[in-house]
Every structure is written in C-alpha cells, then in structure tokens.
Amino acid sequence: MSPTYAFTGKVAFITGASSGMGLAASPRLRPSRAAVGHADINETAVTDTVKDLTDAGHRPSHQALAPGPVREVA
C-alpha cells in the first residue's frame, strides 16, 4: 500500500519535469493537493508536459522554464 500525504498549502517544484522521474512525479502529487511548479531546460517539452497534464484533468499550478542557457562556472 502506498502512503498518502497531505500537502495542502505547500508547493512542490519539479525540475526535469518533462521526462523520467520528474514527469512521473506531477500526477502523483495531485492527490496530495500540493501546488505544483514545473521546470525543464527544454521549453517545448515542459510546455507540452503541462498541456498533457491539463488535458488529462490535472491542474498544474505553475510552469517555469530555465532562465537561459546552461553555462560552465569556473
């Protein structure tokens, strides 16, 4: 049996939201009533992910994108 959590009034922010574990996390957070933000370096993929979740009846609270290109910091 899976545990049930209540995150009413809390925010979950998912990075890498358009694939793998990030993609799997969002629908699983819905029953917990958390506000869910989505971020991914791929703008098209995260936009499609949020649309797919919305079309499936989920209510993603926020959509966030990477602010710019990733760069190396020396």
CNS distance restraints for C-alpha pairs under 8 A (distance, minus, plus):
assign (resid   4 and name CA) (resid  32 and name CA) 7.29 0.50 0.50
assign (resid   5 and name CA) (resid  32 and name CA) 5.51 0.50 0.50
assign (resid   6 and name CA) (resid  31 and name CA) 7.97 0.50 0.50
assign (resid   6 and name CA) (resid  32 and name CA) 4.63 0.50 0.50
assign (resid   6 and name CA) (resid  33 and name CA) 6.55 0.50 0.50
assign (resid   6 and name CA) (resid  34 and name CA) 7.66 0.50 0.50
assign (resid   7 and name CA) (resid  11 and name CA) 7.73 0.50 0.50
assign (resid   7 and name CA) (resid  32 and name CA) 5.25 0.50 0.50
assign (resid   7 and name CA) (resid  33 and name CA) 5.60 0.50 0.50
assign (resid   7 and name CA) (resid  34 and name CA) 4.85 0.50 0.50
assign (resid   8 and name CA) (resid  32 and name CA) 6.82 0.50 0.50
assign (resid   8 and name CA) (resid  33 and name CA) 4.98 0.50 0.50
assign (resid   8 and name CA) (resid  34 and name CA) 5.34 0.50 0.50
assign (resid   8 and name CA) (resid  35 and name CA) 7.80 0.50 0.50
assign (resid   9 and name CA) (resid  33 and name CA) 7.73 0.50 0.50
assign (resid   9 and name CA) (resid  34 and name CA) 6.48 0.50 0.50
assign (resid   9 and name CA) (resid  35 and name CA) 7.25 0.50 0.50
assign (resid  10 and name CA) (resid  34 and name CA) 5.35 0.50 0.50
assign (resid  10 and name CA) (resid  35 and name CA) 6.26 0.50 0.50
assign (resid  11 and name CA) (resid  34 and name CA) 5.55 0.50 0.50
assign (resid  11 and name CA) (resid  35 and name CA) 4.70 0.50 0.50
assign (resid  11 and name CA) (resid  36 and name CA) 5.82 0.50 0.50
assign (resid  11 and name CA) (resid  37 and name CA) 7.35 0.50 0.50
assign (resid  12 and name CA) (resid  34 and name CA) 6.30 0.50 0.50
assign (resid  12 and name CA) (resid  35 and name CA) 6.10 0.50 0.50
assign (resid  12 and name CA) (resid  36 and name CA) 4.84 0.50 0.50
assign (resid  12 and name CA) (resid  37 and name CA) 6.21 0.50 0.50
assign (resid  13 and name CA) (resid  36 and name CA) 5.74 0.50 0.50
assign (resid  13 and name CA) (resid  37 and name CA) 4.53 0.50 0.50
assign (resid  13 and name CA) (resid  38 and name CA) 6.03 0.50 0.50
assign (resid  13 and name CA) (resid  39 and name CA) 7.53 0.50 0.50
assign (resid  14 and name CA) (resid  22 and name CA) 5.97 0.50 0.50
assign (resid  14 and name CA) (resid  25 and name CA) 7.61 0.50 0.50
assign (resid  14 and name CA) (resid  26 and name CA) 7.51 0.50 0.50
assign (resid  14 and name CA) (resid  36 and name CA) 7.26 0.50 0.50
assign (resid  14 and name CA) (resid  37 and name CA) 6.01 0.50 0.50
assign (resid  14 and name CA) (resid  38 and name CA) 5.04 0.50 0.50
assign (resid  14 and name CA) (resid  39 and name CA) 6.07 0.50 0.50
assign (resid  15 and name CA) (resid  22 and name CA) 6.28 0.50 0.50
assign (resid  15 and name CA) (resid  38 and name CA) 6.30 0.50 0.50
assign (resid  15 and name CA) (resid  39 and name CA) 4.80 0.50 0.50
assign (resid  15 and name CA) (resid  40 and name CA) 5.79 0.50 0.50
assign (resid  16 and name CA) (resid  20 and name CA) 7.77 0.50 0.50
assign (resid  16 and name CA) (resid  21 and name CA) 7.86 0.50 0.50
assign (resid  16 and name CA) (resid  22 and name CA) 5.20 0.50 0.50
assign (resid  16 and name CA) (resid  23 and name CA) 7.42 0.50 0.50
assign (resid  16 and name CA) (resid  38 and name CA) 7.84 0.50 0.50
assign (resid  16 and name CA) (resid  39 and name CA) 6.07 0.50 0.50
assign (resid  16 and name CA) (resid  40 and name CA) 4.69 0.50 0.50
assign (resid  16 and name CA) (resid  41 and name CA) 7.27 0.50 0.50
assign (resid  17 and name CA) (resid  21 and name CA) 7.73 0.50 0.50
assign (resid  17 and name CA) (resid  22 and name CA) 4.19 0.50 0.50
assign (resid  17 and name CA) (resid  23 and name CA) 4.85 0.50 0.50
assign (resid  17 and name CA) (resid  26 and name CA) 7.80 0.50 0.50
assign (resid  17 and name CA) (resid  38 and name CA) 5.52 0.50 0.50
assign (resid  17 and name CA) (resid  39 and name CA) 5.64 0.50 0.50
assign (resid  17 and name CA) (resid  40 and name CA) 5.62 0.50 0.50
assign (resid  17 and name CA) (resid  46 and name CA) 6.41 0.50 0.50
assign (resid  17 and name CA) (resid  49 and name CA) 7.56 0.50 0.50
assign (resid  18 and name CA) (resid  22 and name CA) 6.45 0.50 0.50
assign (resid  18 and name CA) (resid  23 and name CA) 5.11 0.50 0.50
assign (resid  18 and name CA) (resid  39 and name CA) 7.98 0.50 0.50
assign (resid  18 and name CA) (resid  40 and name CA) 6.44 0.50 0.50
assign (resid  18 and name CA) (resid  42 and name CA) 7.93 0.50 0.50
assign (resid  18 and name CA) (resid  45 and name CA) 5.63 0.50 0.50
assign (resid  18 and name CA) (resid  46 and name CA) 5.02 0.50 0.50
assign (resid  18 and name CA) (resid  48 and name CA) 8.00 0.50 0.50
assign (resid  18 and name CA) (resid  49 and name CA) 5.65 0.50 0.50
assign (resid  19 and name CA) (resid  23 and name CA) 4.74 0.50 0.50
assign (resid  19 and name CA) (resid  24 and name CA) 7.64 0.50 0.50
assign (resid  20 and name CA) (resid  24 and name CA) 6.40 0.50 0.50
assign (resid  21 and name CA) (resid  25 and name CA) 6.02 0.50 0.50
assign (resid  22 and name CA) (resid  26 and name CA) 6.99 0.50 0.50
assign (resid  23 and name CA) (resid  49 and name CA) 7.66 0.50 0.50
assign (resid  24 and name CA) (resid  28 and name CA) 6.98 0.50 0.50
assign (resid  25 and name CA) (resid  29 and name CA) 6.33 0.50 0.50
assign (resid  26 and name CA) (resid  30 and name CA) 6.73 0.50 0.50
assign (resid  26 and name CA) (resid  36 and name CA) 7.04 0.50 0.50
assign (resid  26 and name CA) (resid  60 and name CA) 7.97 0.50 0.50
assign (resid  27 and name CA) (resid  53 and name CA) 7.53 0.50 0.50
assign (resid  27 and name CA) (resid  58 and name CA) 6.96 0.50 0.50
assign (resid  28 and name CA) (resid  32 and name CA) 7.95 0.50 0.50
assign (resid  29 and name CA) (resid  33 and name CA) 6.97 0.50 0.50
assign (resid  29 and name CA) (resid  34 and name CA) 6.44 0.50 0.50
assign (resid  29 and name CA) (resid  36 and name CA) 7.67 0.50 0.50
assign (resid  30 and name CA) (resid  34 and name CA) 6.61 0.50 0.50
assign (resid  30 and name CA) (resid  58 and name CA) 6.94 0.50 0.50
assign (resid  30 and name CA) (resid  59 and name CA) 7.83 0.50 0.50
assign (resid  35 and name CA) (resid  60 and name CA) 7.20 0.50 0.50
assign (resid  35 and name CA) (resid  61 and name CA) 5.40 0.50 0.50
assign (resid  35 and name CA) (resid  62 and name CA) 7.79 0.50 0.50
assign (resid  36 and name CA) (resid  60 and name CA) 5.63 0.50 0.50
assign (resid  36 and name CA) (resid  61 and name CA) 5.19 0.50 0.50
assign (resid  36 and name CA) (resid  62 and name CA) 6.29 0.50 0.50
assign (resid  37 and name CA) (resid  60 and name CA) 6.77 0.50 0.50
assign (resid  37 and name CA) (resid  61 and name CA) 5.91 0.50 0.50
assign (resid  37 and name CA) (resid  62 and name CA) 4.42 0.50 0.50
assign (resid  37 and name CA) (resid  63 and name CA) 5.56 0.50 0.50
assign (resid  37 and name CA) (resid  64 and name CA) 6.64 0.50 0.50
assign (resid  38 and name CA) (resid  46 and name CA) 7.16 0.50 0.50
assign (resid  38 and name CA) (resid  50 and name CA) 7.72 0.50 0.50
assign (resid  38 and name CA) (resid  60 and name CA) 7.79 0.50 0.50
assign (resid  38 and name CA) (resid  62 and name CA) 6.28 0.50 0.50
assign (resid  38 and name CA) (resid  63 and name CA) 4.87 0.50 0.50
assign (resid  38 and name CA) (resid  64 and name CA) 5.47 0.50 0.50
assign (resid  38 and name CA) (resid  65 and name CA) 7.62 0.50 0.50
assign (resid  39 and name CA) (resid  46 and name CA) 6.74 0.50 0.50
assign (resid  39 and name CA) (resid  63 and name CA) 6.45 0.50 0.50
assign (resid  39 and name CA) (resid  64 and name CA) 4.68 0.50 0.50
assign (resid  39 and name CA) (resid  65 and name CA) 4.94 0.50 0.50
assign (resid  39 and name CA) (resid  66 and name CA) 6.61 0.50 0.50
assign (resid  40 and name CA) (resid  45 and name CA) 7.65 0.50 0.50
assign (resid  40 and name CA) (resid  46 and name CA) 5.83 0.50 0.50
assign (resid  40 and name CA) (resid  64 and name CA) 7.42 0.50 0.50
assign (resid  40 and name CA) (resid  65 and name CA) 5.61 0.50 0.50
assign (resid  40 and name CA) (resid  66 and name CA) 6.07 0.50 0.50
assign (resid  41 and name CA) (resid  65 and name CA) 6.35 0.50 0.50
assign (resid  41 and name CA) (resid  66 and name CA) 5.01 0.50 0.50
assign (resid  42 and name CA) (resid  46 and name CA) 6.30 0.50 0.50
assign (resid  42 and name CA) (resid  65 and name CA) 7.67 0.50 0.50
assign (resid  42 and name CA) (resid  66 and name CA) 7.79 0.50 0.50
assign (resid  43 and name CA) (resid  47 and name CA) 6.10 0.50 0.50
assign (resid  43 and name CA) (resid  65 and name CA) 6.15 0.50 0.50
assign (resid  43 and name CA) (resid  66 and name CA) 7.71 0.50 0.50
assign (resid  44 and name CA) (resid  48 and name CA) 6.15 0.50 0.50
assign (resid  45 and name CA) (resid  49 and name CA) 6.06 0.50 0.50
assign (resid  46 and name CA) (resid  50 and name CA) 6.16 0.50 0.50
assign (resid  46 and name CA) (resid  63 and name CA) 7.72 0.50 0.50
assign (resid  46 and name CA) (resid  65 and name CA) 7.63 0.50 0.50
assign (resid  47 and name CA) (resid  51 and name CA) 6.25 0.50 0.50
assign (resid  47 and name CA) (resid  63 and name CA) 7.59 0.50 0.50
assign (resid  48 and name CA) (resid  52 and name CA) 6.05 0.50 0.50
assign (resid  49 and name CA) (resid  53 and name CA) 6.15 0.50 0.50
assign (resid  50 and name CA) (resid  54 and name CA) 6.10 0.50 0.50
assign (resid  50 and name CA) (resid  60 and name CA) 6.54 0.50 0.50
assign (resid  50 and name CA) (resid  63 and name CA) 7.21 0.50 0.50
assign (resid  51 and name CA) (resid  55 and name CA) 6.05 0.50 0.50
assign (resid  52 and name CA) (resid  56 and name CA) 6.15 0.50 0.50
assign (resid  53 and name CA) (resid  57 and name CA) 6.52 0.50 0.50
assign (resid  53 and name CA) (resid  58 and name CA) 5.19 0.50 0.50
assign (resid  53 and name CA) (resid  59 and name CA) 7.09 0.50 0.50
assign (resid  53 and name CA) (resid  60 and name CA) 7.10 0.50 0.50
assign (resid  54 and name CA) (resid  58 and name CA) 4.91 0.50 0.50
assign (resid  54 and name CA) (resid  59 and name CA) 5.61 0.50 0.50
assign (resid  54 and name CA) (resid  60 and name CA) 6.79 0.50 0.50
